Amino acid sequence: MFVSIHQILMYADDTVMYFSAADSQVIIIADTLTNELVLVNKGLIDNNLLMHEGKTECMLFGTGPNLALSASFSIVIDGEALNRVSEYKCLGIVLDASLTWNAHVYYLIGKVRKRLAMLNRIRKKYKYVHVRYRLYVLRSPYS
């Protein structure tokens, strides 16, 4: 078996488990993840904590053709299949299944578009206010 846990990333109340394996071992990845998550779930229950199955998601990274071949990839915990997602936001960066930057770029475009709209509204509202004051309003800690 060539599957191994490379890293467990914990930040606040989020935990991300990373695994890697060869493209042909998708079944082994699913079995290993299922076994590891069952152990994690058992440890949580032993400490009077619960895993929120509604928020627990799985994602498989790979190239387009390999992802198409792994359509049946699923992880089941306590009789419930985890939600498989094609995009995941991790610490402000949007990752997609094929590891392109498209999803993250669209996310950033949306954020920039909102900020530009806000700047446009402020520009119209404070048309005759001194330039230094407008910059102070934009740099306030409440924005």
Secondary structure as GFF3:
##gff-version 3
##sequence-region A 1 143
A	DSSP	beta_strand	4	11	.	.	.	ID=ss1
A	DSSP	beta_strand	14	20	.	.	.	ID=ss2
A	DSSP	three_ten_helix	23	25	.	.	.	ID=ss3
A	DSSP	alpha_helix	26	46	.	.	.	ID=ss4
A	DSSP	beta_strand	57	58	.	.	.	ID=ss5
A	DSSP	alpha_helix	64	69	.	.	.	ID=ss6
A	DSSP	beta_strand	76	77	.	.	.	ID=ss7
A	DSSP	beta_strand	80	81	.	.	.	ID=ss8
A	DSSP	beta_strand	83	84	.	.	.	ID=ss9
A	DSSP	beta_strand	87	90	.	.	.	ID=ss10
A	DSSP	beta_strand	93	96	.	.	.	ID=ss11
A	DSSP	alpha_helix	102	125	.	.	.	ID=ss12
A	DSSP	alpha_helix	131	138	.	.	.	ID=ss13
###
